[in-house]
Amino acid sequence: MNKLLLLILVLSPLVQGYEFYSGKNTYSTQTASDQISKEYGYQFQLTTIVVAVSTEKHPLYIEQWNQLEMIDAEALQLIYVSSKVSSEGKHGYYTNLDTAKEILAGSEFRVLVISPSGKELKNSEVVVTGAEIERFVQSYNKASNLTP
């Protein structure tokens, strides 16, 4: 029984995703593409990039955002979610402090790349380059017959 409860707790974020916000709207990493598509009345194939960190002054956090700035997010249909333990976001897409702690799972830095269907394509404790992100998205889209 204890093993089953532990398994449920470990897999829970994988099934439900992580909540994030933009203004008064709440989204899930599992369903963000569908939620935002309904919101805008257009069928997007959005890949969610979550950048989690203990403090926004962390050098990996700064480098990751530098990498993201080099990508044509609109062409690849990417959304970026900031997830900081040190402070909750107020602009763009962001998580709350508890979600940031959950995503970090004891690490100081983590990047998640999540497909339009909610599948985790990458979970990294080091910077993921813009080129890597482009490859993940293009490979997933090709395998899923998606054209963003």
C-alpha positions as CSV (number, residue, x, y, z in Angstrom):
1,M,0.0,0.0,0.0
2,N,2.8,2.4,0.9
3,K,4.5,1.7,-2.4
4,L,1.4,2.4,-4.3
5,L,0.9,5.8,-2.5
6,L,4.6,6.7,-3.2
7,L,4.1,5.8,-6.9
8,I,1.0,8.0,-7.1
9,L,2.8,10.9,-5.5
10,V,5.8,10.5,-7.8
11,L,3.7,10.2,-11.0
12,S,1.1,12.9,-10.1
13,P,3.0,15.8,-11.7
14,L,3.5,13.8,-14.9
15,V,-0.2,13.1,-15.2
16,Q,-1.6,16.4,-14.1
17,G,1.2,18.7,-15.2
18,Y,2.2,21.9,-13.5
19,E,0.0,24.9,-13.1
20,F,1.1,28.3,-14.4
21,Y,-0.5,31.6,-14.8
22,S,-0.8,34.7,-16.9
23,G,-2.8,37.5,-15.3
24,K,-6.0,35.9,-14.0
25,N,-5.7,32.8,-16.3
26,T,-4.6,29.4,-15.0
27,Y,-3.0,26.9,-17.3
28,S,-1.5,23.4,-17.0
29,T,1.6,22.2,-18.8
30,Q,-0.4,19.1,-19.8
31,T,-3.1,21.1,-21.7
32,A,-1.7,24.6,-22.3
33,S,-1.8,24.2,-26.1
34,D,-5.5,23.3,-26.1
35,Q,-6.4,25.9,-23.4
36,I,-4.7,28.8,-25.3
37,S,-6.1,27.6,-28.6
38,K,-9.6,27.8,-27.2
39,E,-8.8,31.2,-25.6
40,Y,-7.7,32.7,-28.9
41,G,-10.0,30.8,-31.3
42,Y,-7.0,29.5,-33.3
43,Q,-5.5,26.0,-33.3
44,F,-2.0,26.3,-32.0
45,Q,0.6,23.5,-31.5
46,L,2.3,25.1,-28.5
47,T,5.4,23.7,-26.9
48,T,5.9,24.9,-23.4
49,I,9.4,25.8,-22.1
50,V,9.5,26.0,-18.3
51,V,12.7,27.6,-16.8
52,A,12.8,26.9,-13.0
53,V,15.4,28.4,-10.6
54,S,16.0,29.0,-7.0
55,T,17.0,32.7,-7.6
56,E,16.8,34.7,-10.8
57,K,20.4,35.8,-10.4
58,H,21.6,32.2,-11.0
59,P,24.0,32.2,-13.9
60,L,22.2,29.2,-15.6
61,Y,18.9,31.0,-15.4
62,I,20.4,34.0,-17.1
63,E,22.1,31.9,-19.8
64,Q,18.9,29.9,-20.4
65,W,17.0,33.1,-21.1
66,N,19.8,34.3,-23.4
67,Q,19.4,31.0,-25.3
68,L,15.6,31.5,-25.6
69,E,16.0,35.0,-26.9
70,M,17.8,33.5,-29.9
71,I,14.9,31.3,-31.0
72,D,12.0,32.4,-33.2
73,A,9.4,31.5,-30.6
74,E,6.5,32.6,-32.8
75,A,7.6,30.5,-35.8
76,L,8.0,27.4,-33.5
77,Q,4.9,28.2,-31.4
78,L,6.8,28.2,-28.1
79,I,5.6,29.7,-24.8
80,Y,8.0,30.4,-22.0
81,V,7.1,29.9,-18.4
82,S,9.3,31.5,-15.6
83,S,9.3,29.4,-12.4
84,K,11.2,31.1,-9.5
85,V,11.4,30.1,-5.9
86,S,12.8,33.6,-5.0
87,S,9.8,35.5,-6.3
88,E,6.5,34.9,-8.1
89,G,6.1,36.3,-11.6
90,K,3.9,39.2,-12.5
91,H,4.3,39.3,-16.2
92,G,4.1,36.8,-19.0
93,Y,3.6,33.1,-18.0
94,Y,4.8,32.1,-14.5
95,T,4.3,29.6,-11.8
96,N,3.8,30.2,-8.1
97,L,6.5,29.6,-5.5
98,D,5.3,26.1,-4.5
99,T,5.2,24.9,-8.1
100,A,8.7,26.2,-8.6
101,K,9.9,24.2,-5.6
102,E,8.1,21.1,-7.0
103,I,9.6,21.5,-10.4
104,L,13.1,22.0,-9.0
105,A,12.8,18.9,-6.8
106,G,15.9,19.8,-4.8
107,S,17.9,21.3,-7.7
108,E,18.8,24.9,-8.2
109,F,18.0,25.0,-11.9
110,R,15.8,23.0,-14.3
111,V,14.4,23.3,-17.8
112,L,11.4,21.4,-19.0
113,V,10.4,21.2,-22.7
114,I,6.8,20.0,-22.9
115,S,5.1,19.1,-26.2
116,P,1.7,20.4,-27.3
117,S,0.2,17.1,-26.0
118,G,1.8,17.5,-22.6
119,K,4.6,15.0,-23.2
120,E,7.9,15.9,-21.5
121,L,10.5,16.1,-24.3
122,K,13.4,17.3,-22.1
123,N,14.1,17.6,-18.4
124,S,17.5,19.2,-17.8
125,E,19.5,20.6,-14.9
126,V,21.8,22.4,-17.3
127,V,21.1,25.0,-20.0
128,V,19.3,23.7,-23.1
129,T,20.6,25.5,-26.2
130,G,18.3,27.2,-28.6
131,A,19.4,24.7,-31.3
132,E,18.5,21.7,-29.0
133,I,15.1,23.1,-28.4
134,E,14.5,23.7,-32.1
135,R,15.5,20.1,-32.7
136,F,13.1,18.7,-30.0
137,V,10.2,20.7,-31.4
138,Q,10.9,19.9,-35.0
139,S,11.4,16.2,-34.3
140,Y,8.2,16.0,-32.2
141,N,6.2,17.9,-34.8
142,K,7.5,15.7,-37.6
143,A,6.8,12.5,-35.7
144,S,3.3,13.8,-34.8
145,N,2.6,15.1,-38.3
146,L,2.1,18.6,-36.9
147,T,2.9,21.8,-38.8
148,P,3.1,24.9,-36.5
